[in-house]
Every structure is written in C-alpha cells, then in structure tokens.
Amino acid sequence: MIDILISVVVPVFNAEHFLTECIESIVNQTYKYLEIILVNDGSTDDSLKICNQFAQKDKRVTVINQQNKGVVLARKQGVKNAHGKYIAFIDSDDYIAQEYMETMLNNIGDADLATSSLIMDNRVWEDSLDEGVYDVFKTIEVVRNLIYKEDFSCNGFVTSMSNKLFKTDIVKRVIDEVDEQVYYGEDAEFVYKYILACKTVAITKYKGYFYRQNDSSITHAVHDDFLISVNRMYLSLKKDFEKSQYRDILMPQLEKWIAMHIKIAPEKMGFGFSNINYVISCKAKICNKKIVVYGAGNVGKDYIRQIQKENLCEDYIWVDKGYKLKDNYMGVEVLSPAEMMEYQFDYVIIAVNNEKVMNEIKNELVELGIGNKKIIWTKPLTVEEFYS
C-alpha cells in the first residue's frame, strides 16, 4: 500500500482513566503512516502528562495544549494542524482495533467518506443503509436516510464523528460551519453537513471502533440551556437543508429531530419531573410477579418508573450489559445480566426500542436456557401509541 498520511485528532479533557488505552490503540496500529494530534482541552487531571509521555516516545505524536474551550474548538484546533490526506477523530475514552486505520483506508477507496460500526457495551450501532458505495445525489438513498431511516423506524447514519474516515480538504471546509456553542449534537451537526458536501460515501459494517459511554460527559450532564443548544443546531442545519434541492426530504427529518429533543428537554434540563415516553404494554401479565427488566436505557428507565409508581410487581431486578457505567435510578441499582440467573423470576421483560438489539437479547436469553414463555419481548409502546 502506498503511504498515505492519516491525521488522527484526539480531543482530550480529563480522560486520565482511559487515555493510555486510547493512545496505545492508535500508536500500535498496523498502518504506521499516521500523524497523531492530541489536543488537551484544559484538563485538570493527569491527561496532559500522559499526552506528553507519548509524544516523547513517538515522533508521530504532537500535543497541543489549550485552555478549556470545549470539544468543538478542540477538534477545530486539531484540524487546523492536520496535514494528512484523511482525518480520523478518536474520542479520548474510546479505543480502536489494531487494524482499524488500515481497514478504513482500504474501505474508503475513491469515496469522500468511509463509515464503520460502533461497538458500545457489546452492542453494535451501525448505519441503516446496507454496505456499499453510494452516490449522494444520484441515488438520493443517502439523503432519504440521513437523520432517520426512510420509514422513520430508527436513526439513519450513526452520528458520531469517531467511527469514520474523512477527507481532510472537505473537513477543513465543513468544520468551520459547526456552531462552537452547540454542545449537544455537535457530532451530528458536522456529520450531516459533511455528508451533504460529499459526492460518494462508502458505508461499511466493519466493527473496529469501541465506544465507552461516559456518564460524566457533557452530553449526560444537566444543562438549563439545553434547548438553546438544540435550537442553535436546528437553525444551523435548517439553513443548509432549506438551500438544498432535497429540502422536502431533509426538512421532515430535521423537524422530527427537533420535536424529539423538545420532548426530552425536561430530563436534560434537570427538572424534578419528566414525562414517560414508553409505556409497559403487558402490565396485566407482570402484575404481582417477580420480573427482570433487561435494559437500562430510556425504555428501561421508563419501565422502572412505572413499576415503582404503580407498585406493579411483587419483586424485580434491573440488568444491563453496561451495568458498570450505569448510575442508580430511582434508588434501583443496575446489575450484571449474570446475576439474574441467581434470581427466581417469573418473566424477563426486554426494555429496548431497537428491534435488532431486542432480538439479540432474546437469543442470548434462550442460549442461557430461559424458555420463550418467560421472555417478554414486544416492542415498547410510545405514549402516543398507547393512547391512540
């Protein structure tokens, strides 16, 4: 393979617990022709020290130190100093497979973007479109499935900037359009704008990026200006979408996006109440029973709230594969799925909204010897569906 320089930009903020694993996964890549740019964004822990240690050992590593300005400006600083033909962004608490850069370089070919799957807590997040190289505007499949899948059943593209390989010249044009004051959805803003600036994109299901959910990150924190950030992103994308020849396809997706974020605003703003979005459809079945709630995302939280508020069950436990990263909710601890095998239960109720993930969990439960009659795996009802 001809040596083509890839710039790897890593924004760093108070990531000392995971940073070494992250940087080691980059410097130990099978593809060696890398420019590794670590942007320390005013960390107050030992992150800068760790960055400097790697820079002393590996001449490919450059450390940029700045006052805390946020991830958008940290990435912009990294891009400003990038010299590669391609750019990859890696979050400082994540890590990549050893062959990740080599595989992504092979996958991008002549396209302007290569995507990959994102692995989180043994779950796989991937783009809704099938693998292949797509002409963005000739087939318009990409446009139809940008924010949401065409039938609005799930998200379209994985919005993370970190599971992709970008062309540097396009990145340098697009990243300046990203609003520096957007802290929620800043990845999505860039990704959508970038895709619309592409001629072709290569969608792959390659599994080489490992995402670590950090509940202390800004996305998971409480912000009373949440709606301001969301509105800034909405207005930024609206400006681009309304200029597009595919306005009528793009705007309904954006409108659904803003409506959904208005709906979750009370929780994100730290109000003392939040609306239930997902209703347990099998309340009669689980009433006065011992159950396991499997899944600690939004659906699981809504189920726990209903079980407690309505005193539905005789007893229950809550499990999730990512239990180590989950905080207690309403006084309930999230446990490892292994612990349910020591618990005498009547039913396991799968509390996820993604049908593919739901089926994966069901198959895992069956392999553990749990009979189908004990597994409740119907798709959760939204409040609107329940009352319609």
Helices and strands as residue ranges (DSSP letters): E 6-12, H 19-27, E 34-41, H 47-57, E 61-66, H 71-80, E 86-89, E 95-96, H 100-108, E 113-115, E 117-120, E 123-125, E 132-135, H 141-144, E 164-167, H 168-174, G 175-177, H 186-196, E 200-203, E 207-210, G 218-220, H 226-243, H 247-263, H 265-268, E 278-279, H 283-286, E 290-294, H 298-309, E 315-319, G 323-325, E 334-335, G 337-342, E 347-350, H 355-367, G 372-374, E 375-376, E 381-382, H 383-387
